[in-house]
Amino acid sequence: MSTPDPAPTSPADAHRPDLDWLRVVAILVLHLFHTGMMFNRWDWHIKAPTLLPVLELPMDILHHVRMPLLMVISGVGTALALRRRSLRDFAGDRTRRLLLPVVFGMFVIVPPQIYVERVFTGRFQGSYADFYPSVFGLVPYPAGSLSWHHLWFVVYLFAFCLLALPLFWALGTARGKAWLAKAEAWLCRGPNLLWLFIPLFVNDLLLHRFPQTHALFDDPRTFGHYGLLFLMGHLLGRAPRVWDVLVERRWWLLGVSAVLFAIMAPESEFDLVPEVLGGTSAQWLFILTALGWARRCVRTESRWVRHAQELSYPFYIFHQTVIIVVGFAMLRLPVGPWSLFGCVLVTTFLISWGLSELVARLPWLRPFFGLKARVVSRPEATLQGAPTGHTA
């Protein structure tokens, strides 16, 4: 398959500090969310001795926006990346920066989570050295000890990037570019941007009986939902005029999305169709709102955001393991539930940050965390093409 020449990158689109900023915020929210999973009443790997049910409503809202926003940003990132590289280079880059960290994570980063969970639930007694050989039994979790756990987002993103290669090729042809021009013009008219939530609605409605597993092959509703978000992000990345529309309508988007979230916040208060309709439309409106406001408010690069977005990928890879291991060690602290929540949140953030800084400074470690093998002046190793992540 021949590859059309990558389109030239304009100075305005060569780097997107607004997306960097959103990515960093989303990763910080992700860390907050997974810390909260220790303290709410939802099923998770470990639980605090005293729970905080008051966290559940804000966490439910965060659950519906954090990873979807990251997936849309990832889709935009693929469009920007393909402006400056061939499809072959793109596929090789995504394999190195997505698949390698997942394999490394499954054998190095995730096993401590499984060990702590089994010790916590009384299913294993012994040291980590006694437990670790079970990983090489290659039996999938929960029966065995091999899992990608929170790295599901990277797995799904890698699958989307590979599956979409023929589409990316087609969009690079003369006919594809003509279609993109028409699609951009349509999206810029009236409320047409909002109608992109309809495929999400149809997917979630038709597949509503399938539970969310993050296991790739038996997870059709989640796979379809995030695949659509990825493609929508890619389309937005190929339609530069749309971003001016988002900026222009940011106040309207903010107001409507706030009203929708206020209506939909009490989960399962409606029948199936209005529940799915309201949930998917609110999610898409929030994403558009976040993109529009970031584009309006973040126009120039800052050194700390550029550095933070480089660290966002290793931070994402580390954070859930750090929360589970450190949180388990803190369970017996003689403090109240809110103090314990604060201790776990701050301590695990600092440890995850410190580990990410260490990885960024060790050339031999960088590839295992999706970073380029050497530090460059303008880092590109972020979740724009690599998350989300998952995370449950």
Secondary structure, DSSP 8 states (H G I E B T S, - for coil): ----------TTTS--HHHHHHHHHHHHHHHHHHHHTTTSSS--S---SS--GGGHHHHHHHHTTHHHHHHHHHHHHHHHHTTSS-HHHHHHHHIIIIIHHHHHIIIIISHHHHHHHHHHTTS--S-HHHHGGGGGG--BTTTSSB--GGGHHHHHHHHHHHHTHHHHHHHTSHHHHHHHHHHHHHHTSTTGGGGGHHHHHHHHHHTTTS-----STT-HHHHHHHHHHHHHHHHHHT-HHHHHHHHHTHHHHHHHHHHHHHHH-STT-S-HHHHHHHHHHHHHHHHHHHHHHHHHH--S--HHHHHHHHHHHHHHHHHHHHHHHHHHHHTT-SS-HHHHHHHHHHHHHHHHHHHHHHHHH-TTTGGGGT--SS--SS---STT--------
